[in-house]
């Protein structure tokens, strides 16, 4: 994920088509890179993905460190803490692309400042003659947040604070950790877990589980005094009724 404290080139917004609709499978993903120049010398150094089914995490993830085959600029190292020495022991992008694409499949891709991540992934794809990710497949949570909270801070950290998502372990950017945080933020952006519906379902289940008791009718016979009082009332109110005539 791009360092939100730096000022990268302003990305073009990606399509949000279908962002609020239900989807069987979605992939929340993030990348870490050596810098901002995707089409130049900078490279992807980490990919993290988290699977959602019907907007709920399944526990399935994809995580890969990648050897960029170049040095690590100090500014980028301060963002994610991934050194050239550490990454040199990991595979290059060409060796992991197939596994990444297999995990993603045709699912919707959810990312924060998605144009940054997609631009880098597609630049790597182009270098190995693979088809790019398409914008129609991508949902940008930064664009969603800007629409929902215009003028507010909408970085991932700011949204975690807004939605009370615990990001205390985020000392540095990390692709998988940021994907896990973003998954929680995304659920809030599309309406949260809808506690009203949950409570309604719980109440319905509670009512259906209760044992229904049918009380038998209680016998009641009028007393002699009650019958006499009723007869006197009828005679007082109705004087020409047919049933009173002999």
Biotite code that builds the C-alpha atoms (Angstrom):
import biotite.structure as struc

atoms = struc.array([
    struc.Atom([0.000, 0.000, 0.000], chain_id="A", res_id=1, res_name="UNK", atom_name="CA", element="C"),
    struc.Atom([1.246, 3.486, -0.789], chain_id="A", res_id=2, res_name="UNK", atom_name="CA", element="C"),
    struc.Atom([2.648, 5.444, 2.137], chain_id="A", res_id=3, res_name="UNK", atom_name="CA", element="C"),
    struc.Atom([-0.193, 7.756, 3.091], chain_id="A", res_id=4, res_name="UNK", atom_name="CA", element="C"),
    struc.Atom([2.260, 10.221, 4.670], chain_id="A", res_id=5, res_name="UNK", atom_name="CA", element="C"),
    struc.Atom([4.007, 10.751, 1.291], chain_id="A", res_id=6, res_name="UNK", atom_name="CA", element="C"),
    struc.Atom([2.535, 12.393, -1.777], chain_id="A", res_id=7, res_name="UNK", atom_name="CA", element="C"),
    struc.Atom([2.386, 9.975, -4.720], chain_id="A", res_id=8, res_name="UNK", atom_name="CA", element="C"),
    struc.Atom([1.110, 11.008, -8.151], chain_id="A", res_id=9, res_name="UNK", atom_name="CA", element="C"),
    struc.Atom([-2.650, 11.517, -8.000], chain_id="A", res_id=10, res_name="UNK", atom_name="CA", element="C"),
    struc.Atom([-4.302, 8.259, -9.154], chain_id="A", res_id=11, res_name="UNK", atom_name="CA", element="C"),
    struc.Atom([-7.222, 8.092, -11.545], chain_id="A", res_id=12, res_name="UNK", atom_name="CA", element="C"),
    struc.Atom([-10.353, 6.738, -9.791], chain_id="A", res_id=13, res_name="UNK", atom_name="CA", element="C"),
    struc.Atom([-11.371, 3.204, -10.653], chain_id="A", res_id=14, res_name="UNK", atom_name="CA", element="C"),
    struc.Atom([-14.896, 2.080, -11.317], chain_id="A", res_id=15, res_name="UNK", atom_name="CA", element="C"),
    struc.Atom([-17.094, 1.393, -8.277], chain_id="A", res_id=16, res_name="UNK", atom_name="CA", element="C"),
    struc.Atom([-19.696, -0.486, -10.319], chain_id="A", res_id=17, res_name="UNK", atom_name="CA", element="C"),
    struc.Atom([-21.346, -3.060, -8.085], chain_id="A", res_id=18, res_name="UNK", atom_name="CA", element="C"),
    struc.Atom([-19.529, -1.830, -4.983], chain_id="A", res_id=19, res_name="UNK", atom_name="CA", element="C"),
    struc.Atom([-22.612, -2.076, -2.769], chain_id="A", res_id=20, res_name="UNK", atom_name="CA", element="C"),
    struc.Atom([-24.127, -5.194, -4.284], chain_id="A", res_id=21, res_name="UNK", atom_name="CA", element="C"),
    struc.Atom([-23.890, -8.675, -2.846], chain_id="A", res_id=22, res_name="UNK", atom_name="CA", element="C"),
    struc.Atom([-21.160, -10.882, -4.263], chain_id="A", res_id=23, res_name="UNK", atom_name="CA", element="C"),
    struc.Atom([-20.430, -14.520, -3.567], chain_id="A", res_id=24, res_name="UNK", atom_name="CA", element="C"),
    struc.Atom([-16.645, -14.074, -3.524], chain_id="A", res_id=25, res_name="UNK", atom_name="CA", element="C"),
    struc.Atom([-14.467, -11.010, -3.074], chain_id="A", res_id=26, res_name="UNK", atom_name="CA", element="C"),
    struc.Atom([-10.719, -10.605, -2.520], chain_id="A", res_id=27, res_name="UNK", atom_name="CA", element="C"),
    struc.Atom([-9.407, -7.780, -0.344], chain_id="A", res_id=28, res_name="UNK", atom_name="CA", element="C"),
    struc.Atom([-5.822, -7.145, -1.408], chain_id="A", res_id=29, res_name="UNK", atom_name="CA", element="C"),
    struc.Atom([-2.851, -4.846, -0.912], chain_id="A", res_id=30, res_name="UNK", atom_name="CA", element="C"),
    struc.Atom([0.684, -4.466, -2.246], chain_id="A", res_id=31, res_name="UNK", atom_name="CA", element="C"),
    struc.Atom([3.947, -3.036, -0.993], chain_id="A", res_id=32, res_name="UNK", atom_name="CA", element="C"),
    struc.Atom([6.423, -1.620, -3.497], chain_id="A", res_id=33, res_name="UNK", atom_name="CA", element="C"),
    struc.Atom([9.838, -0.022, -3.884], chain_id="A", res_id=34, res_name="UNK", atom_name="CA", element="C"),
    struc.Atom([8.281, 3.348, -4.757], chain_id="A", res_id=35, res_name="UNK", atom_name="CA", element="C"),
    struc.Atom([5.671, 5.099, -6.907], chain_id="A", res_id=36, res_name="UNK", atom_name="CA", element="C"),
    struc.Atom([6.898, 4.605, -10.480], chain_id="A", res_id=37, res_name="UNK", atom_name="CA", element="C"),
    struc.Atom([5.110, 1.431, -11.580], chain_id="A", res_id=38, res_name="UNK", atom_name="CA", element="C"),
    struc.Atom([6.016, 1.731, -15.247], chain_id="A", res_id=39, res_name="UNK", atom_name="CA", element="C"),
    struc.Atom([9.621, 2.693, -14.472], chain_id="A", res_id=40, res_name="UNK", atom_name="CA", element="C"),
    struc.Atom([12.110, 1.100, -12.119], chain_id="A", res_id=41, res_name="UNK", atom_name="CA", element="C"),
    struc.Atom([9.861, 0.403, -9.119], chain_id="A", res_id=42, res_name="UNK", atom_name="CA", element="C"),
    struc.Atom([8.561, -3.080, -8.373], chain_id="A", res_id=43, res_name="UNK", atom_name="CA", element="C"),
    struc.Atom([6.048, -4.971, -6.226], chain_id="A", res_id=44, res_name="UNK", atom_name="CA", element="C"),
    struc.Atom([7.720, -6.513, -3.163], chain_id="A", res_id=45, res_name="UNK", atom_name="CA", element="C"),
    struc.Atom([4.732, -7.944, -1.274], chain_id="A", res_id=46, res_name="UNK", atom_name="CA", element="C"),
    struc.Atom([1.172, -9.045, -2.043], chain_id="A", res_id=47, res_name="UNK", atom_name="CA", element="C"),
    struc.Atom([-1.451, -9.845, 0.590], chain_id="A", res_id=48, res_name="UNK", atom_name="CA", element="C"),
    struc.Atom([-4.970, -11.140, -0.138], chain_id="A", res_id=49, res_name="UNK", atom_name="CA", element="C"),
    struc.Atom([-7.928, -12.108, 2.056], chain_id="A", res_id=50, res_name="UNK", atom_name="CA", element="C"),
    struc.Atom([-11.012, -13.955, 0.828], chain_id="A", res_id=51, res_name="UNK", atom_name="CA", element="C"),
    struc.Atom([-14.584, -12.884, 1.602], chain_id="A", res_id=52, res_name="UNK", atom_name="CA", element="C"),
    struc.Atom([-17.674, -14.959, 0.869], chain_id="A", res_id=53, res_name="UNK", atom_name="CA", element="C"),
    struc.Atom([-20.908, -12.988, 1.102], chain_id="A", res_id=54, res_name="UNK", atom_name="CA", element="C"),
    struc.Atom([-18.890, -10.191, 2.727], chain_id="A", res_id=55, res_name="UNK", atom_name="CA", element="C"),
    struc.Atom([-17.580, -12.440, 5.503], chain_id="A", res_id=56, res_name="UNK", atom_name="CA", element="C"),
    struc.Atom([-13.909, -13.528, 5.905], chain_id="A", res_id=57, res_name="UNK", atom_name="CA", element="C"),
    struc.Atom([-13.406, -17.249, 5.259], chain_id="A", res_id=58, res_name="UNK", atom_name="CA", element="C"),
    struc.Atom([-9.899, -17.473, 6.738], chain_id="A", res_id=59, res_name="UNK", atom_name="CA", element="C"),
    struc.Atom([-8.390, -18.159, 3.300], chain_id="A", res_id=60, res_name="UNK", atom_name="CA", element="C"),
    struc.Atom([-5.444, -15.861, 2.483], chain_id="A", res_id=61, res_name="UNK", atom_name="CA", element="C"),
    struc.Atom([-2.655, -15.450, -0.033], chain_id="A", res_id=62, res_name="UNK", atom_name="CA", element="C"),
    struc.Atom([0.612, -13.814, 1.071], chain_id="A", res_id=63, res_name="UNK", atom_name="CA", element="C"),
    struc.Atom([3.865, -13.523, -0.819], chain_id="A", res_id=64, res_name="UNK", atom_name="CA", element="C"),
    struc.Atom([7.097, -11.557, -0.506], chain_id="A", res_id=65, res_name="UNK", atom_name="CA", element="C"),
    struc.Atom([8.719, -10.857, -3.885], chain_id="A", res_id=66, res_name="UNK", atom_name="CA", element="C"),
    struc.Atom([12.311, -10.248, -4.915], chain_id="A", res_id=67, res_name="UNK", atom_name="CA", element="C"),
    struc.Atom([12.294, -6.947, -6.889], chain_id="A", res_id=68, res_name="UNK", atom_name="CA", element="C"),
    struc.Atom([15.793, -7.629, -8.257], chain_id="A", res_id=69, res_name="UNK", atom_name="CA", element="C"),
    struc.Atom([16.880, -4.124, -7.355], chain_id="A", res_id=70, res_name="UNK", atom_name="CA", element="C"),
    struc.Atom([17.867, -2.027, -4.329], chain_id="A", res_id=71, res_name="UNK", atom_name="CA", element="C"),
    struc.Atom([15.367, -0.816, -1.708], chain_id="A", res_id=72, res_name="UNK", atom_name="CA", element="C"),
    struc.Atom([15.088, 2.990, -1.460], chain_id="A", res_id=73, res_name="UNK", atom_name="CA", element="C"),
    struc.Atom([15.311, 4.287, 2.099], chain_id="A", res_id=74, res_name="UNK", atom_name="CA", element="C"),
    struc.Atom([11.908, 6.002, 1.902], chain_id="A", res_id=75, res_name="UNK", atom_name="CA", element="C"),
    struc.Atom([10.165, 2.779, 0.915], chain_id="A", res_id=76, res_name="UNK", atom_name="CA", element="C"),
    struc.Atom([12.062, 0.794, 3.563], chain_id="A", res_id=77, res_name="UNK", atom_name="CA", element="C"),
    struc.Atom([10.828, 3.194, 6.245], chain_id="A", res_id=78, res_name="UNK", atom_name="CA", element="C"),
    struc.Atom([7.242, 2.519, 5.118], chain_id="A", res_id=79, res_name="UNK", atom_name="CA", element="C"),
    struc.Atom([7.221, -1.283, 5.109], chain_id="A", res_id=80, res_name="UNK", atom_name="CA", element="C"),
    struc.Atom([10.574, -2.385, 6.613], chain_id="A", res_id=81, res_name="UNK", atom_name="CA", element="C"),
    struc.Atom([11.371, -4.850, 3.803], chain_id="A", res_id=82, res_name="UNK", atom_name="CA", element="C"),
    struc.Atom([15.071, -4.782, 3.015], chain_id="A", res_id=83, res_name="UNK", atom_name="CA", element="C"),
    struc.Atom([16.852, -5.729, -0.192], chain_id="A", res_id=84, res_name="UNK", atom_name="CA", element="C"),
    struc.Atom([18.698, -8.448, 1.731], chain_id="A", res_id=85, res_name="UNK", atom_name="CA", element="C"),
    struc.Atom([15.484, -9.962, 3.103], chain_id="A", res_id=86, res_name="UNK", atom_name="CA", element="C"),
    struc.Atom([13.685, -9.916, -0.254], chain_id="A", res_id=87, res_name="UNK", atom_name="CA", element="C"),
    struc.Atom([16.622, -11.416, -2.148], chain_id="A", res_id=88, res_name="UNK", atom_name="CA", element="C"),
    struc.Atom([15.732, -14.799, -0.678], chain_id="A", res_id=89, res_name="UNK", atom_name="CA", element="C"),
    struc.Atom([12.207, -14.785, -2.145], chain_id="A", res_id=90, res_name="UNK", atom_name="CA", element="C"),
    struc.Atom([10.899, -15.593, -5.661], chain_id="A", res_id=91, res_name="UNK", atom_name="CA", element="C"),
    struc.Atom([10.551, -13.012, -8.422], chain_id="A", res_id=92, res_name="UNK", atom_name="CA", element="C"),
    struc.Atom([7.119, -11.927, -9.627], chain_id="A", res_id=93, res_name="UNK", atom_name="CA", element="C"),
    struc.Atom([7.168, -14.198, -12.675], chain_id="A", res_id=94, res_name="UNK", atom_name="CA", element="C"),
    struc.Atom([7.399, -17.204, -10.364], chain_id="A", res_id=95, res_name="UNK", atom_name="CA", element="C"),
    struc.Atom([4.404, -16.244, -8.204], chain_id="A", res_id=96, res_name="UNK", atom_name="CA", element="C"),
    struc.Atom([2.045, -14.674, -10.744], chain_id="A", res_id=97, res_name="UNK", atom_name="CA", element="C"),
    struc.Atom([0.261, -17.952, -11.530], chain_id="A", res_id=98, res_name="UNK", atom_name="CA", element="C"),
    struc.Atom([-0.488, -18.674, -7.861], chain_id="A", res_id=99, res_name="UNK", atom_name="CA", element="C"),
    struc.Atom([-1.691, -15.093, -7.325], chain_id="A", res_id=100, res_name="UNK", atom_name="CA", element="C"),
    struc.Atom([-4.033, -15.234, -10.323], chain_id="A", res_id=101, res_name="UNK", atom_name="CA", element="C"),
    struc.Atom([-5.320, -18.667, -9.293], chain_id="A", res_id=102, res_name="UNK", atom_name="CA", element="C"),
    struc.Atom([-6.212, -17.350, -5.829], chain_id="A", res_id=103, res_name="UNK", atom_name="CA", element="C"),
    struc.Atom([-7.928, -14.255, -7.214], chain_id="A", res_id=104, res_name="UNK", atom_name="CA", element="C"),
    struc.Atom([-9.855, -16.036, -9.959], chain_id="A", res_id=105, res_name="UNK", atom_name="CA", element="C"),
    struc.Atom([-12.761, -13.931, -11.232], chain_id="A", res_id=106, res_name="UNK", atom_name="CA", element="C"),
    struc.Atom([-13.617, -12.464, -7.817], chain_id="A", res_id=107, res_name="UNK", atom_name="CA", element="C"),
    struc.Atom([-14.097, -8.765, -7.227], chain_id="A", res_id=108, res_name="UNK", atom_name="CA", element="C"),
    struc.Atom([-10.880, -7.123, -6.007], chain_id="A", res_id=109, res_name="UNK", atom_name="CA", element="C"),
    struc.Atom([-11.141, -4.661, -3.121], chain_id="A", res_id=110, res_name="UNK", atom_name="CA", element="C"),
    struc.Atom([-8.252, -2.286, -2.410], chain_id="A", res_id=111, res_name="UNK", atom_name="CA", element="C"),
    struc.Atom([-7.668, 1.098, -0.791], chain_id="A", res_id=112, res_name="UNK", atom_name="CA", element="C"),
    struc.Atom([-6.395, 3.622, -3.331], chain_id="A", res_id=113, res_name="UNK", atom_name="CA", element="C"),
    struc.Atom([-6.888, 0.739, -5.728], chain_id="A", res_id=114, res_name="UNK", atom_name="CA", element="C"),
    struc.Atom([-5.452, 2.449, -8.799], chain_id="A", res_id=115, res_name="UNK", atom_name="CA", element="C"),
    struc.Atom([-2.007, 2.398, -7.133], chain_id="A", res_id=116, res_name="UNK", atom_name="CA", element="C"),
    struc.Atom([-2.064, -1.354, -6.466], chain_id="A", res_id=117, res_name="UNK", atom_name="CA", element="C"),
    struc.Atom([-3.653, -2.259, -9.804], chain_id="A", res_id=118, res_name="UNK", atom_name="CA", element="C"),
    struc.Atom([-1.175, -0.087, -11.716], chain_id="A", res_id=119, res_name="UNK", atom_name="CA", element="C"),
    struc.Atom([1.739, -1.925, -10.100], chain_id="A", res_id=120, res_name="UNK", atom_name="CA", element="C"),
    struc.Atom([0.229, -5.398, -10.569], chain_id="A", res_id=121, res_name="UNK", atom_name="CA", element="C"),
    struc.Atom([-0.536, -4.652, -14.216], chain_id="A", res_id=122, res_name="UNK", atom_name="CA", element="C"),
    struc.Atom([2.960, -3.311, -14.826], chain_id="A", res_id=123, res_name="UNK", atom_name="CA", element="C"),
    struc.Atom([4.355, -6.581, -13.459], chain_id="A", res_id=124, res_name="UNK", atom_name="CA", element="C"),
    struc.Atom([1.911, -8.541, -15.616], chain_id="A", res_id=125, res_name="UNK", atom_name="CA", element="C"),
    struc.Atom([3.005, -6.647, -18.705], chain_id="A", res_id=126, res_name="UNK", atom_name="CA", element="C"),
    struc.Atom([6.657, -7.543, -18.061], chain_id="A", res_id=127, res_name="UNK", atom_name="CA", element="C"),
    struc.Atom([5.808, -11.254, -18.198], chain_id="A", res_id=128, res_name="UNK", atom_name="CA", element="C"),
    struc.Atom([3.276, -10.950, -21.043], chain_id="A", res_id=129, res_name="UNK", atom_name="CA", element="C"),
    struc.Atom([0.253, -11.718, -18.869], chain_id="A", res_id=130, res_name="UNK", atom_name="CA", element="C"),
    struc.Atom([-3.211, -10.154, -19.277], chain_id="A", res_id=131, res_name="UNK", atom_name="CA", element="C"),
    struc.Atom([-3.856, -7.222, -16.910], chain_id="A", res_id=132, res_name="UNK", atom_name="CA", element="C"),
    struc.Atom([-6.444, -6.929, -14.186], chain_id="A", res_id=133, res_name="UNK", atom_name="CA", element="C"),
    struc.Atom([-9.492, -5.041, -15.469], chain_id="A", res_id=134, res_name="UNK", atom_name="CA", element="C"),
    struc.Atom([-10.985, -2.009, -13.780], chain_id="A", res_id=135, res_name="UNK", atom_name="CA", element="C"),
    struc.Atom([-14.480, -3.537, -13.779], chain_id="A", res_id=136, res_name="UNK", atom_name="CA", element="C"),
    struc.Atom([-13.127, -6.204, -11.422], chain_id="A", res_id=137, res_name="UNK", atom_name="CA", element="C"),
    struc.Atom([-11.936, -3.651, -8.850], chain_id="A", res_id=138, res_name="UNK", atom_name="CA", element="C"),
    struc.Atom([-13.678, -1.812, -5.998], chain_id="A", res_id=139, res_name="UNK", atom_name="CA", element="C"),
    struc.Atom([-11.804, 1.188, -4.587], chain_id="A", res_id=140, res_name="UNK", atom_name="CA", element="C"),
    struc.Atom([-12.561, 1.734, -0.884], chain_id="A", res_id=141, res_name="UNK", atom_name="CA", element="C"),
    struc.Atom([-10.803, 5.123, -0.935], chain_id="A", res_id=142, res_name="UNK", atom_name="CA", element="C"),
    struc.Atom([-13.287, 6.359, -3.558], chain_id="A", res_id=143, res_name="UNK", atom_name="CA", element="C"),
    struc.Atom([-16.131, 4.858, -1.505], chain_id="A", res_id=144, res_name="UNK", atom_name="CA", element="C"),
    struc.Atom([-14.923, 6.629, 1.652], chain_id="A", res_id=145, res_name="UNK", atom_name="CA", element="C"),
    struc.Atom([-14.520, 9.974, -0.134], chain_id="A", res_id=146, res_name="UNK", atom_name="CA", element="C"),
    struc.Atom([-18.096, 9.718, -1.380], chain_id="A", res_id=147, res_name="UNK", atom_name="CA", element="C"),
    struc.Atom([-19.425, 8.770, 2.039], chain_id="A", res_id=148, res_name="UNK", atom_name="CA", element="C"),
    struc.Atom([-17.282, 11.205, 4.064], chain_id="A", res_id=149, res_name="UNK", atom_name="CA", element="C"),
    struc.Atom([-16.433, 14.120, 1.761], chain_id="A", res_id=150, res_name="UNK", atom_name="CA", element="C"),
    struc.Atom([-13.721, 16.389, 3.107], chain_id="A", res_id=151, res_name="UNK", atom_name="CA", element="C"),
    struc.Atom([-12.759, 13.972, 5.897], chain_id="A", res_id=152, res_name="UNK", atom_name="CA", element="C"),
    struc.Atom([-9.488, 12.086, 6.319], chain_id="A", res_id=153, res_name="UNK", atom_name="CA", element="C"),
    struc.Atom([-9.949, 8.790, 4.528], chain_id="A", res_id=154, res_name="UNK", atom_name="CA", element="C"),
    struc.Atom([-6.614, 7.026, 4.875], chain_id="A", res_id=155, res_name="UNK", atom_name="CA", element="C"),
    struc.Atom([-6.795, 3.441, 6.114], chain_id="A", res_id=156, res_name="UNK", atom_name="CA", element="C"),
    struc.Atom([-5.645, 4.537, 9.577], chain_id="A", res_id=157, res_name="UNK", atom_name="CA", element="C"),
    struc.Atom([-8.258, 7.315, 9.677], chain_id="A", res_id=158, res_name="UNK", atom_name="CA", element="C"),
    struc.Atom([-11.035, 4.907, 8.662], chain_id="A", res_id=159, res_name="UNK", atom_name="CA", element="C"),
    struc.Atom([-9.895, 2.405, 11.288], chain_id="A", res_id=160, res_name="UNK", atom_name="CA", element="C"),
    struc.Atom([-10.276, 5.141, 13.901], chain_id="A", res_id=161, res_name="UNK", atom_name="CA", element="C"),
    struc.Atom([-13.675, 6.168, 12.511], chain_id="A", res_id=162, res_name="UNK", atom_name="CA", element="C"),
    struc.Atom([-15.022, 2.608, 12.644], chain_id="A", res_id=163, res_name="UNK", atom_name="CA", element="C"),
    struc.Atom([-13.210, 1.564, 15.856], chain_id="A", res_id=164, res_name="UNK", atom_name="CA", element="C"),
    struc.Atom([-11.141, -1.052, 14.021], chain_id="A", res_id=165, res_name="UNK", atom_name="CA", element="C"),
    struc.Atom([-8.101, -1.996, 16.121], chain_id="A", res_id=166, res_name="UNK", atom_name="CA", element="C"),
    struc.Atom([-4.985, -1.131, 14.102], chain_id="A", res_id=167, res_name="UNK", atom_name="CA", element="C"),
    struc.Atom([-2.580, -0.983, 17.057], chain_id="A", res_id=168, res_name="UNK", atom_name="CA", element="C"),
    struc.Atom([-0.380, -3.682, 15.475], chain_id="A", res_id=169, res_name="UNK", atom_name="CA", element="C"),
    struc.Atom([0.167, -1.568, 12.353], chain_id="A", res_id=170, res_name="UNK", atom_name="CA", element="C"),
    struc.Atom([3.579, -0.109, 13.191], chain_id="A", res_id=171, res_name="UNK", atom_name="CA", element="C"),
    struc.Atom([4.582, -0.391, 9.524], chain_id="A", res_id=172, res_name="UNK", atom_name="CA", element="C"),
    struc.Atom([2.651, -1.135, 6.364], chain_id="A", res_id=173, res_name="UNK", atom_name="CA", element="C"),
    struc.Atom([2.266, -4.824, 5.578], chain_id="A", res_id=174, res_name="UNK", atom_name="CA", element="C"),
    struc.Atom([0.234, -6.200, 2.678], chain_id="A", res_id=175, res_name="UNK", atom_name="CA", element="C"),
    struc.Atom([-1.567, -8.974, 4.559], chain_id="A", res_id=176, res_name="UNK", atom_name="CA", element="C"),
    struc.Atom([-2.133, -6.977, 7.761], chain_id="A", res_id=177, res_name="UNK", atom_name="CA", element="C"),
    struc.Atom([-3.461, -4.037, 5.764], chain_id="A", res_id=178, res_name="UNK", atom_name="CA", element="C"),
    struc.Atom([-5.787, -6.389, 3.857], chain_id="A", res_id=179, res_name="UNK", atom_name="CA", element="C"),
    struc.Atom([-7.173, -7.713, 7.154], chain_id="A", res_id=180, res_name="UNK", atom_name="CA", element="C"),
    struc.Atom([-7.791, -4.167, 8.418], chain_id="A", res_id=181, res_name="UNK", atom_name="CA", element="C"),
    struc.Atom([-9.287, -3.112, 5.102], chain_id="A", res_id=182, res_name="UNK", atom_name="CA", element="C"),
    struc.Atom([-11.698, -6.055, 5.138], chain_id="A", res_id=183, res_name="UNK", atom_name="CA", element="C"),
    struc.Atom([-13.194, -4.726, 8.392], chain_id="A", res_id=184, res_name="UNK", atom_name="CA", element="C"),
    struc.Atom([-13.301, -1.170, 7.031], chain_id="A", res_id=185, res_name="UNK", atom_name="CA", element="C"),
    struc.Atom([-14.955, -2.370, 3.807], chain_id="A", res_id=186, res_name="UNK", atom_name="CA", element="C"),
    struc.Atom([-17.718, -4.135, 5.755], chain_id="A", res_id=187, res_name="UNK", atom_name="CA", element="C"),
    struc.Atom([-18.411, -0.873, 7.582], chain_id="A", res_id=188, res_name="UNK", atom_name="CA", element="C"),
    struc.Atom([-18.408, 1.154, 4.368], chain_id="A", res_id=189, res_name="UNK", atom_name="CA", element="C"),
    struc.Atom([-21.077, -1.075, 2.829], chain_id="A", res_id=190, res_name="UNK", atom_name="CA", element="C"),
    struc.Atom([-23.284, -0.895, 5.905], chain_id="A", res_id=191, res_name="UNK", atom_name="CA", element="C"),
    struc.Atom([-21.541, -2.875, 8.607], chain_id="A", res_id=192, res_name="UNK", atom_name="CA", element="C"),
    struc.Atom([-22.941, -6.122, 9.970], chain_id="A", res_id=193, res_name="UNK", atom_name="CA", element="C"),
    struc.Atom([-26.468, -4.641, 10.093], chain_id="A", res_id=194, res_name="UNK", atom_name="CA", element="C"),
    struc.Atom([-27.163, -5.330, 13.783], chain_id="A", res_id=195, res_name="UNK", atom_name="CA", element="C"),
    struc.Atom([-30.868, -4.554, 13.339], chain_id="A", res_id=196, res_name="UNK", atom_name="CA", element="C"),
    struc.Atom([-31.286, -7.485, 10.992], chain_id="A", res_id=197, res_name="UNK", atom_name="CA", element="C"),
    struc.Atom([-29.263, -9.711, 13.296], chain_id="A", res_id=198, res_name="UNK", atom_name="CA", element="C"),
    struc.Atom([-31.405, -8.769, 16.293], chain_id="A", res_id=199, res_name="UNK", atom_name="CA", element="C"),
    struc.Atom([-34.576, -9.305, 14.280], chain_id="A", res_id=200, res_name="UNK", atom_name="CA", element="C"),
    struc.Atom([-33.406, -12.775, 13.270], chain_id="A", res_id=201, res_name="UNK", atom_name="CA", element="C"),
    struc.Atom([-32.494, -13.584, 16.866], chain_id="A", res_id=202, res_name="UNK", atom_name="CA", element="C"),
    struc.Atom([-35.905, -12.426, 18.091], chain_id="A", res_id=203, res_name="UNK", atom_name="CA", element="C"),
    struc.Atom([-37.652, -14.488, 15.420], chain_id="A", res_id=204, res_name="UNK", atom_name="CA", element="C"),
    struc.Atom([-35.657, -17.560, 16.439], chain_id="A", res_id=205, res_name="UNK", atom_name="CA", element="C"),
    struc.Atom([-36.411, -16.911, 20.116], chain_id="A", res_id=206, res_name="UNK", atom_name="CA", element="C"),
    struc.Atom([-40.151, -16.664, 19.445], chain_id="A", res_id=207, res_name="UNK", atom_name="CA", element="C"),
    struc.Atom([-40.202, -19.794, 17.310], chain_id="A", res_id=208, res_name="UNK", atom_name="CA", element="C"),
    struc.Atom([-38.371, -21.746, 20.022], chain_id="A", res_id=209, res_name="UNK", atom_name="CA", element="C"),
    struc.Atom([-40.881, -20.866, 22.756], chain_id="A", res_id=210, res_name="UNK", atom_name="CA", element="C"),
    struc.Atom([-43.397, -23.566, 23.729], chain_id="A", res_id=211, res_name="UNK", atom_name="CA", element="C"),
    struc.Atom([-46.954, -22.475, 22.963], chain_id="A", res_id=212, res_name="UNK", atom_name="CA", element="C"),
    struc.Atom([-49.366, -23.189, 25.838], chain_id="A", res_id=213, res_name="UNK", atom_name="CA", element="C"),
    struc.Atom([-53.089, -23.274, 25.075], chain_id="A", res_id=214, res_name="UNK", atom_name="CA", element="C"),
    struc.Atom([-55.171, -22.507, 28.174], chain_id="A", res_id=215, res_name="UNK", atom_name="CA", element="C"),
    struc.Atom([-58.367, -24.572, 28.335], chain_id="A", res_id=216, res_name="UNK", atom_name="CA", element="C"),
    struc.Atom([-61.588, -22.527, 28.602], chain_id="A", res_id=217, res_name="UNK", atom_name="CA", element="C"),
    struc.Atom([-62.715, -21.855, 32.147], chain_id="A", res_id=218, res_name="UNK", atom_name="CA", element="C"),
    struc.Atom([-66.353, -22.871, 32.794], chain_id="A", res_id=219, res_name="UNK", atom_name="CA", element="C"),
    struc.Atom([-68.637, -20.045, 33.938], chain_id="A", res_id=220, res_name="UNK", atom_name="CA", element="C"),
    struc.Atom([-72.349, -20.311, 34.829], chain_id="A", res_id=221, res_name="UNK", atom_name="CA", element="C"),
    struc.Atom([-74.418, -17.296, 35.838], chain_id="A", res_id=222, res_name="UNK", atom_name="CA", element="C"),
    struc.Atom([-75.757, -17.303, 39.367], chain_id="A", res_id=223, res_name="UNK", atom_name="CA", element="C"),
    struc.Atom([-79.489, -17.057, 40.231], chain_id="A", res_id=224, res_name="UNK", atom_name="CA", element="C"),
    struc.Atom([-79.011, -13.410, 41.234], chain_id="A", res_id=225, res_name="UNK", atom_name="CA", element="C"),
    struc.Atom([-77.243, -12.595, 37.934], chain_id="A", res_id=226, res_name="UNK", atom_name="CA", element="C"),
    struc.Atom([-80.007, -14.244, 35.899], chain_id="A", res_id=227, res_name="UNK", atom_name="CA", element="C"),
    struc.Atom([-82.699, -12.317, 37.809], chain_id="A", res_id=228, res_name="UNK", atom_name="CA", element="C"),
    struc.Atom([-80.877, -9.008, 37.360], chain_id="A", res_id=229, res_name="UNK", atom_name="CA", element="C"),
    struc.Atom([-80.483, -9.655, 33.632], chain_id="A", res_id=230, res_name="UNK", atom_name="CA", element="C"),
    struc.Atom([-84.181, -10.501, 33.267], chain_id="A", res_id=231, res_name="UNK", atom_name="CA", element="C"),
    struc.Atom([-85.204, -7.323, 35.099], chain_id="A", res_id=232, res_name="UNK", atom_name="CA", element="C"),
    struc.Atom([-82.911, -5.220, 32.882], chain_id="A", res_id=233, res_name="UNK", atom_name="CA", element="C"),
    struc.Atom([-84.405, -6.660, 29.697], chain_id="A", res_id=234, res_name="UNK", atom_name="CA", element="C"),
    struc.Atom([-87.979, -6.057, 30.866], chain_id="A", res_id=235, res_name="UNK", atom_name="CA", element="C"),
    struc.Atom([-87.148, -2.471, 31.798], chain_id="A", res_id=236, res_name="UNK", atom_name="CA", element="C"),
    struc.Atom([-85.487, -1.661, 28.466], chain_id="A", res_id=237, res_name="UNK", atom_name="CA", element="C"),
    struc.Atom([-87.700, -3.640, 26.090], chain_id="A", res_id=238, res_name="UNK", atom_name="CA", element="C"),
    struc.Atom([-91.458, -3.588, 26.636], chain_id="A", res_id=239, res_name="UNK", atom_name="CA", element="C"),
    struc.Atom([-92.877, -4.686, 23.309], chain_id="A", res_id=240, res_name="UNK", atom_name="CA", element="C"),
    struc.Atom([-90.556, -7.531, 22.353], chain_id="A", res_id=241, res_name="UNK", atom_name="CA", element="C"),
    struc.Atom([-92.342, -10.512, 20.759], chain_id="A", res_id=242, res_name="UNK", atom_name="CA", element="C"),
    struc.Atom([-90.725, -12.943, 23.160], chain_id="A", res_id=243, res_name="UNK", atom_name="CA", element="C"),
    struc.Atom([-92.338, -11.136, 26.113], chain_id="A", res_id=244, res_name="UNK", atom_name="CA", element="C"),
    struc.Atom([-95.844, -11.532, 24.698], chain_id="A", res_id=245, res_name="UNK", atom_name="CA", element="C"),
    struc.Atom([-97.977, -14.587, 25.514], chain_id="A", res_id=246, res_name="UNK", atom_name="CA", element="C"),
])
